[in-house]
Amino acid sequence: MLFNPFLLSENTNLLSKFKELGKYSEFKASLPSMNRNCIIRYILYAFDRRSPLLDIRDVIEKRIMSASLSYWVLDDGRYSLEYEDVVRGLNLEVNAMIVRFCSIQANEVFTAFVGFSESLRKQTLKLMDDNEEDENTKTIIDNIKNLRLELKDLRIELLSTDEDKLLNRDLYSFYTSESLGISPEAYANK
């Protein structure tokens, strides 16, 4: 695993232990009523490309196992609503952490994802251009179909086989903000 939490105690400050994560604003986001270390552990267990939990093909089962390994506290056999939202992919701050983590550990995959996304955008603009000849239209449509298939494969690889629709939405949002230079990091570097 890129950042292995298995041998660390429950009280270990993961941002201090794994300093690279602390470089990114996503991991410093406000998480009211949630333990940041528990959330980071959850992300490492569920989304690391080398996590032993990736053998679990059922996404919800994998996420629940990750939560239990991450010291999430059960109340009457259930997690609090805030933590359930994390498992369901409804917490935007945690989704941003997940997407950032995936981009950190899979740079070549993320780079390919960005490249294919940009190519898809350009091909779509070509298709919409009234000046394109009809014979090129079929080629452009075939290119778009192929790019979409490649992007699907890259997205699955990037998110460690997780096909959560909300998480996928946040991946595209992250890509858009990064490629347009409107991420907090890009803005701060201006």
Residue pairs with C-beta under 8 A, 6 or more apart in sequence:
1 44
1 48
1 50
1 51
2 44
2 48
2 49
2 50
2 104
2 105
3 14
3 17
3 18
3 20
3 21
3 44
3 48
4 44
5 12
5 14
5 40
5 41
5 44
5 45
5 70
8 14
8 17
10 37
10 71
11 37
12 37
13 37
14 21
14 36
14 37
14 40
14 41
15 21
15 22
15 27
15 28
15 36
15 40
16 22
18 40
20 104
21 27
21 40
21 101
21 104
22 28
24 100
24 104
24 185
25 184
25 185
26 93
26 96
26 97
26 99
26 100
27 36
27 40
27 97
27 100
29 93
29 96
29 97
30 93
31 39
31 93
31 94
33 80
33 82
34 82
34 83
34 86
35 71
37 71
38 70
38 71
38 72
39 70
39 86
39 94
39 97
40 97
41 66
41 69
41 70
41 71
42 63
42 66
42 67
42 70
42 72
42 86
43 94
43 97
43 98
43 101
44 51
44 101
45 51
45 53
45 65
45 66
45 69
45 70
46 53
46 62
46 63
46 66
46 160
46 162
47 98
47 101
47 102
47 159
47 160
47 162
48 54
48 101
48 105
48 160
49 105
49 106
49 160
51 160
53 62
53 65
53 66
53 69
54 62
54 160
54 161
56 62
56 65
57 161
59 161
59 162
59 163
59 164
60 87
62 162
63 87
64 87
67 79
67 83
67 86
67 87
72 79
72 83
73 79
73 80
78 84
79 87
82 91
85 91
86 94
88 166
89 95
89 164
89 165
89 166
89 167
90 166
92 170
95 166
95 167
95 170
96 170
96 174
98 159
98 167
98 170
99 167
99 170
99 171
99 174
100 174
102 110
102 158
102 159
102 160
102 171
103 110
103 158
103 174
106 157
106 158
109 154
109 157
109 158
110 158
112 154
113 151
113 154
113 155
113 158
113 175
114 175
114 178
114 179
116 147
116 150
116 151
116 154
117 151
117 172
117 175
117 179
118 179
119 143
119 147
120 144
120 147
120 148
120 151
123 140
123 143
123 144
123 147
124 144
126 132
126 136
126 140
127 137
127 140
127 141
127 144
132 140
155 168
155 171
156 162
156 163
158 171
159 167
159 168
159 171
174 183
177 183
177 186
178 186
181 187
